[in-house]
């Protein structure tokens, strides 16, 4: 890691000028916080990426419009309002109108314009939002905003659905002699698959950077991080990743691709890799984080396709849950990835915290101990290492095992 970049404790309210809050709005859940706000007192440049699903939630349409206007015009944003429990997807014109009403309530409480407020939702598809509860929640959130780690954690806790813990991270780095902070929070446990994996992520930084480079850095980054995560093969209607930059660090604005821009890109990669792995490891019912590392592929795109094919294999995920070194399932997933390769030349290994075991090489099973392999597959983090022996490109994907509890959770999710 670049010595100028340091991982720190914190989250979405760690960067200068950003505040956050969470409240219990009673949207769907009882006795838990279910609504959050992130706010910058200084207007922000914003970049975003969204679900590729043809069926898009109303909040995705609202945010995408604002992000596009910001990129191609001079408009900026101040706040994000998020609710958990109801997705506001497949809700027609009323759903979009409820986005506007929520944004307007937040804007009135904060003294800003409604188009300076982004909104996001996660939860059950098809239900209309209880808009009066959202409006009241937005007003309460505005009065509770605070800066710092504790406020960021409260916001992260308030956007959870089936997540088992709040997901947040932060890094610091030096740009132009100034200390810059980049923090974020995300949620997601099920309905997660590459192509903007129901995943929501919100990133904040006090870096001064042009809107064009901010957008480009995020667009490139998501291909290496969030788009390399798969829990269950379902691409959500609500996937949203937003990055807000308010420039309050006071660094000379980054306007070209130089060493400082590269430092920011590396910091963004570190942060989003950490958040992406949290999503994967906390998949619904999961007992293990699975990392698939593909090395020596002929192209970057093929490396990604191979890694994502293995991480998305239900049979491989089930084998990991059973601690069964069934390497044939991995070979099968590689084989249907749509990448041409010679199975007589590749090697597959399992990696744990203490040792790595070669499982397959040169077209046949290696001489390995089933007991040792099972021990590795029993760890909370399991690595599948694939050496394609074709070139110099690599890629990494993350997922989790497939358990009985995944079916139980999703069998009655609406209730």
C-alpha positions, 0 to 999 in steps of 0.5 A: 500500500502507498505509504501516503495512504492510511486506514483509519477508524471511521466512516461516512462522516469522517471527512471534513465538513460531512455530518450524518445521523440515523433515526427510527422512522417506523417505515417497516421495521419495529424497534430499530433505526431505519432512516439515515442522512449524510450532509455536507455544509459545503456543496459537493461534486457528485459521481455515481453508478447505478444498477444495470437492471432494466427494472429500476427503482424510483430513487435510482431514476431520481439520483441518476438524473441529478448526477447527470445534471451535475456532471454536465452542468454546474449543479451540486448536491448537499445531502443524501437521505436513505431509508431501509425496509421498502425499496420504492421499486415498481411503484410507478409515478407515485414512487417518483413523486415520493422521492421528490416529497422526501427530498423536499422535506429534507431540503426545507429542513436543511435550507437547500434546494430539493434537487440538491438532495439525493435519495436511496431506498432498500427493502421490499419491492412493490410497496409504496413508501409511507411518505409522511413517515419519510418526511417526518424522518427527514426533518428529524434527521436534519436536526440530529446531524453530527460529524465524526465516527459515531455519527457515521456508525449510526447512519450505517446501522440505520440503512441495514436490512438483512445485514448482520452488522454495519459496514463502514471504513475510512482512509487518509492520504496526503495531497498537495501537503494537505491531509485528505479523508475518504470514508464510506458506508454500504449495505447489502446482504442478499440480491447481490451480483456483479453489475452494481451489485440490494447494494447501496454505498455512500462515499464522502471525501473532502478532496478538491477534484474536478467533477470529470476526474471524480466520475472517471475514478469511480467508474473505473474503480467499481469494475475492480471492487463492487462489480466483482462481488456476488452473493446470490446471482441476483442483480437488484433494482436499487443498486446505487453507489454515490461519491460526494466530494466537498473540497474542504481539505484545501488541497489544490484541485486535481484537474489532470491525471497526475501522481496526486490523482493516482494516489486518490485512485489507490485510496478509493481502491483500498476503501472500496475493496474493504467495503466490497469484501464486507458485503461478500462476507456478510451474505445472507446466511453466510459462514465464510467469505470466499475470494477467487484470485485468477492470475496469469490470464491473457486479458484483464476482461478474461481474468474478471470473467473467470473469477466472477464465474467461479464466485457465482457458482452455486455448486462451488458455494455449496461445497465450501459450506460443506467444507468439501474440496470438490475442485471439479465444480471450480473447473466446471465454472471456469469452463463455462465462463466463456473464456478459451483456455487449456485445462491441461495447463492450469493450476487450482489451489485452496488458501487459508490463513496458514497454508495453501494446498495445490488441488489440481494441476496439468489436467489431473488432481494433485496429491493433496490431503483431503483433511488439510483441504477440508480444514482450509475450507472450514476457515471464515475466509477461504481463497480459491487460487487459479493460475491460468498460465496464459499471460500477465493479467489478474483479477479478484472476486468475492462472494460467500458460501451458500447455506440453509439459512440463505433459503430460510431468510429469503423464503419469508423476506416480505413478512 
